[in-house]
Amino acid sequence: MVDFVYDTAEFVLDYAGPGTGVKSTIVYAAKSGKSIVSAVKSGVSKGWNKIKGWRGKTDEVVPDVVPVPNFSNYATLATKNSNSMEVVLGKYNVDLNAVSYDRVAQARGATFFHLENWDDVSRKIGAEKMWNINEAFLSQQVSLGKSFVLTHDPKAATGYFLDEIKFLRNKGYDFVQNGSVWTSVKN
């Protein structure tokens, strides 16, 4: 038997209730530390009769089953000064003479995003999925009712900073200049 343990893994399953003939596709997520095999056996015991990406016995792991990273956990790890009700976003700059969102946040005592092991995580989950961690961070901060401060002009935003601005605007935020920063206004 081949078995793997993942932080989080999702499986797409077809469910047919006994005697109903009704089928619908659902997603089953294995909880932290639970193996794929035990997750699938649990699903089968609940009446799921066909597991996409699996064949034969439920203890056979098929290579096309890929674990899904838990972006919220990464976002929580990347949240600095989480007790503040203000979040600072902007561009990162290594030049100590230039404005960088992390230094502004530290000076203000504000919450900010900084994933210490960015390169390692990027290699693990794939660079194309790194935005999902930023998005989870923003969702967490929005759900806590925090205000946002931008260190750079949102009209000139690029990269992840632009994605953050778009995300917040879709959540009903706009930004007005207030001295050297831009503060959030909830529409």
Secondary structure, 3 states (H helix, E strand, C coil): CCCCECCCEEEEEEEECCCCCCEEEEEEEECCCCEHHHHHHHHHHCCEEEECCCCCCCCCCCCCCCECCCHHHHHHHHEECCCCCEEEECCCCCCCCCCCHHHHHHHHCCEEECCCCHHHHHHHHCHHHHHHHHHHHHHHHHHCCCEEEECCCHHHCCHHHHHHHHHHHHCCEEEEEECCEEEEEEC
